[in-house]
Amino acid sequence: MNLVACAQNYANADRSDPFAYKRAICHLKNGISSRYTHEGKEGFYNAEPFQETRMLPDGREYNITVYRNIIRP
């Protein structure tokens, strides 16, 4: 699992925070977040990508990627 890609997923899920990606990367570099916590749980930023179908006003459908199930250390 690439923790930098997980940080990007987290930032994509939290679009209201313009510093989400930089914070997650800073926490990785400084050891605040890591692959596992002392209790053995996941200790890094992440969000799960899902495909969602949306509809245009004229009835055409298209798929987008949305991010849910945000994980924070």
Secondary structure, DSSP 8 states (H G I E B T S, - for coil): --HHHHHHHHHHH-TT-TTHHHHHHHHHHTTSSEEE-TTSSEES-EEEEEEEEEE-TTS-EEEEEEEEEEE--
